[in-house]
Structures are given as structure tokens and as C-alpha cells.
Amino acid sequence: MGVKGLQGFVARVCPDACKTVDLREMAEKHRIDHPDSPPVIVVDAMGCVRHWYTPEFWVCGGQWREYLAILEDFIKVFMAAGIKLVFYFDGVVEEKKREEWIKRRMKNTEEIARLFQFIKTHRKQPGREMFVLPSALPTFTRYALKSLGQETVCTLQEADFEVAAYGLQHDCMGILGQDSDYLIYNTCPYFSIENLRLDRLVTVMYSREVLCRVLGISLTHLPLFACLLGNDVVPESQLEGFWHKCLINSPHRNNSYSRRTNILLSVANYISKIPCSYSSLRHLEEMLPLGSDKTLLYRGVSSYLLPGQQSPWIPPNITNCQMLSFQQQSAFCQDKEIFQVTCFLKLNNYFILAKEQHIQSENYSIFNILSNGEIECSNSLEDDCDTEIPGQALIYRPARQHIYSILLESGKVSSSTDYPLVKEWFVYSGNHLKQPDLIQPVQPSVTGGTPNLKTLWLAKGPDVEKQRYNTLLACFHLQEEMEELQALEAPVAGFCCLLAYLMMQVSSLSLEDLNAFLALVLCLKGKSAAQLTGLQLAQVDPRAVHLGSVLIRGLTTLLMANSACGFPFKMDDLMPWAVFDGKLFQEKYQQSHRGCSMEELLEGNVRTVNQKKVCIQVCVLESHQVLSCSSKYVFSSQPHFVLQIWVFIRFACYVTERSV
């Protein structure tokens, strides 16, 4: 979160602390000063995704191939300058940040409601001033960067702490992000992503030294300064009285400044006049109305100390509380073969494997579930007023319950009451996030029983591969369709899995919806990012926006199931740029609901395969029965396309025992 108002304060009141720098020149100087190591910039990716996503359209579910091309171009510019990038992503929401996380989710919910109201009124996307990140953008960004050969780290604790620590320990050229906490940490230089001009590779570098000079304090004062202004540890609500006293006694109060600016200056003035010692910190803790927890300031200051650093505010024999955060995690998984914790944190190989895959961005959410039985999901672009389509959190909950059972091996427990529940912090209509939803794991229906983690994660051989695939399909109630799905290209098989699951879970989905998804995945194949960029929409349909978001969130559920089941799919095969494009889905959805022919929906993909006509019968589904076969078409340049359509139609018949 950083310190509220500090970034703007630096720009307005400390312009000398904002220096425009040429990163190419800095890289060259770094090479001279450090001949044995290349220049490295560590990137706070969560602070950058909003700036990276520059495709014109963002409401339709994501322009994923365009976005992937943008990321590739971003990387190439730095590579051409000889600069290595290391990308860090938030891997957890720490308990101290939960309240702030909830506030942001509630604010995002209001923003999304206004967004849908605009779309319904104007039938178009609003301007960038109403921009909301496409659903799951941070999640898929880290996999995109990894697929582009970049070093990508998913954190075990506070991301800005790990970024600052990496920058210090590896003598990095700098940190790229947009978080005022990087002005507080005593680490390598801090570069602004907001001010980055990629074509010239110049940006703004913020100077802690100049900031301190303007404030009249030293670098060692900065952690206390941040805490007394309010941060993730010390709530602002408990500091109002202190700020009032500082404002009254400050000689720097200026009526031309905002109240927040005057607070920053007066707090700095107060700090500059007290001894820099642990006893001063204790006196402050006694003076401030910190409630029952009188250690807030101590913990707040400690949170800014990087490995190997000490502070006059903290006794030297006290270990940094950030370093203890992981050790304090409690054992959650009851199977001691999978997760054991002693007082010295002696973990066995299976849990360590989940941890390593988490750090390296190789799995999705598995470590969070195994380590503390908790998982969260941010907002999606969903229309809360559309009661016919449930929130994605509820649509995919049955699948997640099966995934939890696989991970926690709940089938070994005789009674469901003997097993811990999983805490879900998921955003959906009517959920005010006052407390987590407590979710019971449910064993999937797998022939012969659910394999244990030792089998799914470590065993080898063709029979095990089949078990992994079948177990994943069982999470989506599709274990009977394994033979047909395995015949498909992997990305399309994953897409089929989600579409069939959605048809079972969402009763309001229609044949027109099914045809739109079918046309999307078939027509997307072979389209370049440039072609998709050039696609124009006459209008935007709000229901299609909602459905696109549901589909994208389904892909993240598929990633979780794939991780839990030992990766029957390559993670790269489950990425949205392989099967989804927001604008193209909007086009196909609107065409389908206008009653366009299948030939028009499929953009004239009527060809011959091996010089023979291959006919596919398109089924019309009504009143719980397949009534007729309306038309025959010849499709595609590849035999797989024929198979793809056949499987979609088969699945449509299979799941539609009701009228669609």
C-alpha cells in the first residue's frame, strides 16, 4: 500500500528528489562499477500491470495476444540495453493487510457496478478514467513473463519487502515500480514505472537522500516516519490525535499546502527533535492510542528492516519480524507425509516442492492452501445485477472443493467433521467479506479412488499420466469424457473442459452462448495480435462482458486443478492467449445472438481436408432432446478442427438434458 500521499508529496514539494535518468547510461555505469555482474532491475510487477496493459479494449475479458506482444516488446527494449529484469509478484495476502485488501475489493465492486451501468446505457466501453484491470490479469501476467523466458518470483510474504531485499542483496541497478514504500526501505535506487518512456528508456529516479534533506531527518528516521503517517501495520485512524498535536507545534505549517502535506512536514519535524533510540520508540507507543497492542510501532519499524540491517529504534538482539513471518505459519495439511512442521520448521519433500513451485511461479494457489488453508480471489468484471449468471466464485466452487480434497487428502478422514475447512476470501455479489467462507473439501468421483499426492506429484509412467488427467477431469465432473478430450490439442481440451462444466453449472446458458464460444476458439486459431488489434466492435454487450470474465476465471481454476493433479497439462497450454480474445468473443456472441449462420460465425472456414469433404452435423438442441440436424458444413485446414467441433457438439448434447 505504501504511505498515503508520500509519492505526491515528493513530486510537489521535493522536485529535486525526482531526477530524470537514462537507464542505458546507468546500466553502462553499473557495468563499469560491477564488472562481474550484469545490471539487474528488480520489478514490482503488481505495481506495473496497470501500466503494461495498454490495448485499447479492456472490458471484454482481455486482449491477451495483444498484451503478450506488449510484454515481449517491453522485455526486448531492456535486453537490447543489456539490462536483466527480475519480476516479483504478490504470492500471499498477509493478515496485517487483510483489512486493506477488503477495503479495496469493496471499492472495486462499486467501480465495476458503475462500469456495467455505463455499458448498459451507452453500449460501449468507457474511457480510461474508468479503467478496471481485466479479470486475472496479474495471475496470467506472471505466466506470460515466464513463458517469455523471464525470471519470475511469486512471494512468500510481503512483495515490496522481498523486492527491496532482493535489490539490496544482489546489488541491483534499481527497483522498477510505483510504491512509496520503496522510498522508505534502505535499498537500491527506486525507478518509476509511471514515468517510464520505453522508446527512450528514461524514467524518474526518486532520491531518499533529497527527501530526507527536505524533511530535516535522516535515512534511519524513514521507517518511523512511515509508521507515524500510517501504513499496513499502524492504522491511520489511531494517529489523528497525534497528527493534530504535531500540526499545532510545527513551524513548517503552510496554508497553501494541503492538510496531508502539512501532516507529513509536521510529523517529520516531530521526529527530528526526539532521540533516535528504542526508549523513544517505547515512549511513543505509550503516548499513542494504539489500543491493546502497544507493539505496533515496533513491528512497523521492524518491517522495513531488510536482512542484515539494524536500526537505532530496535534493540540489536531482536530478529526482524519479517524474517519470522514464514516460520510462524501453522501446519494445515494433516497428512504428515505431505506437510510436517516441527518447532524448527523441518518440512518434508512434498511441502518443500509445493513451496518451490510457488516461488518459481510453476503452480497456482497450492502452497497457500497447504500452508494455512486460505485462498483469496479479487474482483472480476461481473454484473451483480444479472441474477441469471452466478458469480464465478460460486460457479467454480464445486470444482475447488474437489481440488481442496485432493490437496488435503480428505478421503482418508473417516468423518468430514474431523477435517479442517478451507477459508475462501472470494468476491461475489452479496458477500461483504466480513469473514471468510468456510468451505468443506469434497472428494471427486475417481474410478478406483482419488490418488494421493505422492502418486500425483512424484510417480512416473503412462498409468500415472492417465490418473493425473482423469483426476483433473473429475474435478469438473467430466471423467467419462477423457478419451475424447485427450484426442484434442491441449489448449482446446482445456477450453472444452471449462465450457462443458459451465453448461452444467449455469442453467441460463443458451445454444447461442455455446456457439459463440465454439466460434471463438475455432476462429482465434491463426489470428495474430495485429489482426486482433484491428478488429472493430460496433457496440459492447454487457452480458458478453460478464461471460468473458467467467471464462477467464475458469482458466485460473483449471490452473489450480492442474497444479494439484501433478500437471497433466503443461501450464502454457492453459493460458488465455491460446483460447480467448475479448473483442473476438464479443463479435461472435453478438453474431450468434443475431441468428447468424454457422458459416458466418466461423468466418468462411469451409474447406477440404485431405481433398475430401468432411461433414459435421450441427445439432439444434431444444426441449431436452436433439430434434434435428439442420445443416452440413465442411471445415478447416486441419483434421483437429473437425474433431474439435465434434467434441463441442457431443458435449453440448451430453450436458444438455435441459433446454438450452
Order of alpha helices (4+ residues) and beta strands (2+ residues): alpha-beta-alpha-beta-alpha-alpha-beta-alpha-alpha-beta-alpha-beta-beta-beta-alpha-alpha-alpha-alpha-alpha-alpha-alpha-alpha-alpha-beta-alpha-alpha-beta-beta-alpha-alpha-alpha-alpha-alpha-alpha-alpha-alpha-alpha-alpha-beta-beta-alpha
